[in-house]
């Protein structure tokens, strides 16, 4: 065996050992000032039969008497981001970071592809909601959808409004095909202005017209992140911003981390991409019978904040509030957590909209 090959093998083994050490797969408890588990708190990874398959979620709360919040992620679970970007949500709610059918800890290669449908995903949301209501003895809970999760979440809230105190859309989808066109035009203009001919040529070769060409999707995330209009304003790389944090989050086992990325292409949101593009929620869900709150980042081009505002303007609901996050792209709850918590505490939990930029 050559020296170079031996060094490579040792490096691979060392990396595998490090990843294994970083993957105990157990959420850490909340601690009191003396270092003991905080009385009344909860930090747990649980699994339940949802829609006929085993699905998992992380339950986090500093006080389980608090209201319950069900969080719906987008194309990939983002619970792992809370390690580097703590949201503080567990100080206001008992939070269920559910990983949807085919995603993360809910991934299994034997999940029937024909069950990866919008209707099944909505049914799953309702089932998880009822699981949480039973477990925590709540008549209603709060529902938050971010990105692709907002596409499913707002439709679940419309289907079963009696189950929810309110719906919160973070990076709320409205008319995603139009959003992709706006993103494409913005990015192409920016790269031309910067003199980045290489990226400009890539985009020019894959225009977004009636759909999102594979050649466009190949470069979409990289292009958005380099411009600071993707996941977060300050996140300029999917590798350092998402991939590495997913591998170093101690709450997942090594197998679960591998499954997260195995499932990304097969997740509910990913499998629904064509339907998301062909659906205009402004037309499909014009009315909600629960209070509605939208959080929009100024720099969000993953899902257009401009279009979310337009949707909000025509959406009928008993109470509405739109909140603009001046320093955020697609993840206000991770990017500006203090502002998000204030809105949740003073408006959402009180059933008010006094802090809203738009009402």
N, C-alpha and C positions, 0 to 999 in steps of 0.2 A: 504493500500500500504506500503510495507516494505521500510525502510530507503535506502537500497542499490538501490532498483528499482527507488525510487524518485530521488536519486542523478543521476542515469543513465539517467532518463528522462530529468532532468534539463540540464545535459550535452549535450544531443542530441539537445534540443531546443536552447541552447546557441550556439552550432556549426552551426545549421541551420540559426540562426540569423546572425552570423558572416559571413557565406558564402553569405547570401543575401545582406549584407552590402558591401561585396567585389564584387558584381556582378551587377553594374549599367548598364553594356552593352553598354557603349559609349566610344570610343577611345578619349583620351585626346588630345587637340590641341597642336600644336607647339607654343611656346611663345617667344616673343621678350624680350630684356633685361628689359623692363618696366612691364613685366608680361601680356601683351596683346597678343591676337592671332597673330602669325607671318603673315605678309602680303604675299599673294601669296602661302601660304602653304596649305596642305590638310591632314586631319585626319578623315577618314570616314569609316563607315561600310555600304556597299551597297549590294543590291540584284538585280539580273537580271534573265530573262528567258533564260536559257542556255540548249539547247537540250531538250526543252519541259518541264523542271522543274525549280523551283526556286533555284538558287544557289547564295551563298554569298561570299564576299571578303572584306578584309580590304585594303583601299587605304591610303598610307602614303607617304608624300612628303614635303620637306621643301621649294620646289619651283616647281610648276606644269609646268614650262616651260622646266624642265629637261627631258631627255629621259625616256621612260617607260620600266619597267622591270616586266614581269610576272613570279611569283615564283610558282613552283609546288612542293608540299610537298610529303613525303613518306606515310607510313602506317597510320599516324595520323597527323593532322595539327600541325605545330610547331610555328605558329605566337606568341603564348603565351611565348615562350622562349626568345623573344626579350625584355621582361621586365627585366629579370635577365642577359641576354646575348645580349646587344644591338649590332646590326650589323653595324649601321651607313649607311645602304644602302639608306635611304631616303635623305641623303645629296648629293647623286649622281644621283638618279633616282626617278621617281614617281613609287613606288613599289605597285604592286597588289598581296597581299597575298591571293590568291584564295584558298578556301576550296572546294575540288573537290566533285563531285557527291557522295552522301552518307556519306560525312565526315563533322564533325564540324557543322558550321552554314548552310551547304548545306545538312544536314541529314534530312530525313523525312521517317517515317516507310512505307509509301505507294509508295516509289520509286520501280518501277517494277524490280525485280531481273534480268530479262532477258536483262535489259539495262546496267547492270554492266559489260560491255565488253571492251576490248582494243579498238576496233573500235569506240565505243561510246565515250570513254575517249579521244581519239585523236580528234574526231569531237568536243568535248567540249572545248579542248584546242584552236582549231582554232576559235571557236565561241567566247570564252572569249577574244582571241587576237583581233578579229575584233571589239568587244565591246569597248576595250581599245583604239584601233586605232581611232574609231569614236569619242569617248568621248574626247580624248586629241588631236585630229587632227594630228595624226602621220601616216606617210606612213608605217613605220616599227617600231617594238619594239624589245627589248631583251628578251630572254627566258632562264630561269634558272631552272633546275630540280635537286632536291636533293634526293638521295636514290631511293625509288620506283618511285618518280616523274621523275627521270632521265630515267627510262625505257619508260615512256609515252612521256616525253619531246623530247628525241632525235628522236623518231619516228614521232612526230608532226613536228619537224624541217625538217625532211627528206620529209614529205608529202607536206609542204607548205613553202619552203625556202624563197619565195618572201616576206613573212610577217616579217622576222626577220633580224636584223642587225648581230646577232651572237647567238650561243647557248653555254650556260655555264653548264657543268655537275659537280655537287658537290657530291662526293661519287658515281661516275658513275657506273651503272650496266653494265656488259659486258656478262659474262657467270655465272649466279648466282648459278647454281647447283654446278659448280666447286668451286665457292667462298665459298659455305657452307661446302664443303668437306675440304677445306683449313682451315676454321674457326674451324671446328670440330677437326681436327688433332692438330691444335695449342692449342686449349683449353684443350683437353684431356692431351696433353703433359705437359702443364703448371700446371694443377691440380695434376697430378701425381708427378711432380717435387716438388710442394709445400707440398705434403703429405696430400692433401685434398681428402681422400679416398671416402668420401660421394659423392662429386660432380663427381669425376672420375667414380664411379660406375654408377651414373645416365647417364653419357654420354656413357659409355661402353655398357649400355643396349639399346641404341638407335643410332646405327651407321648410318651415312649419306652415303648412297651408291647411290641408284637410285632416291632418293627423301629425303624429310625431315620428318621423322616419328613424329607423334604427341607427343611422349614422349620426343623427342629432342626439339621440338618447345616449350614444356612446360617449359624447363629450359634454353633455348637458351639466352634470353635477360638477365636473372639473371647472367648466367655464363659469358657472355660478359662484362656486367657492372662491375662485381666484379673484372675482370682482367683489366679494363680500356680500352677495345677495342670495346666498344659499341657506344652509342650516342656521348659521349664526353670522352676524356681521363680522366678528373677529375670527371666524373659522375659515381658513384659506386652503385647507387640505382635508379631503375625506379620510386619508390614511391617518394623519396625526389627530384629526378632530373626532373621528368616529371609529375607525377600525381598531386602532391601538387601545383607546379607552374601553372598547367592548371586550378586548382580550385581557385587560388588566382588572376588570371589575370582579371582585372576590365573591360576589353573590351568586355567580354561575359556576357550575362545574366545567371542566374542559370540554366534555362532550356537549354540554348545552351551548357553549360558545361556538363550537363548530356547527352545531345545528342552527344557530342564529343566522349564520351566513349561508348555510345550505338552504334554509327556508326563505331567504330574502326574495329569491326569484319566484317562489311558489306561494308567498303569503297572500292573504285575502286582498290587501290593497294592490299588490302587484298584479294579481290575477284579474283584478277589476279595472286595470288601467284603461282598456278600451271603452268600458262602460262609463268610467269617470269622464273621459274625453267627450263622449257622445251625449252626456247628460247636462242639462242646464238646470241647476237647482233653483234658480230664480223662478222657473216655470213649474218644476216638479214639487217643490216644497215652498209655496208662497205664504203659508200660514203655520204657526206653531202655537199650541195652546199652553205653553209654559213661558216664563220669563227667559229672554235670550240675551246673551252677552257675547260680543265678538272682541277678540284681542288681535290687533293688526300691527305688524312691524313696518316702519317706513321703508326699509330696505328689502322687503320681501318680494322676490321675483319667482320663488318656487311656487307660491300661490299668490296671485295678485291682491294686494291690499286695496287697490283702487276698485277692483271688481267686487271685493267683499263689502266695501262701503256701499256700492250700488245695490247689491243684494240686500244689505241691511236696510237701506232706505225704503225698499218696497215690501220687505218682510213684515207681515202682520203678526203681532204677539201682544200679550197683555202688558208686558214691560220689556223695554229694550235698552241696551247700552253698548255703544261702540267705543273702544279705548285704543288710542293711537300710541304706539311705543316708538319714541323718537330715536332710540339707539339700537333698535332690534331689526333683524331680518326675519327669519321664519320661526324663531323660537323665543317669543317674549317671556315665557315662564322660566326659561333657563338664562336668558340674557339680561332681563331686568326683573329679577325675582321680587325685590322689595316693592316695586310699583305694582306688580301683579298681586302680591299678597295684600296690599292695601285695598285694591279694588275688590278682591274676593272677600276681605273682612268687612269693609264698610258699605259695599254695594250688594254683592251677590248674596252673602249670608243674611243680609237685612232685607233683601227683596227691594232694593232701591237702585237708582241710577244717577245719583248726585255727582259722581266723579266722571261721568261719561263725557267724551268729546262730541259724540253724536247721540241723539235720543229719538 
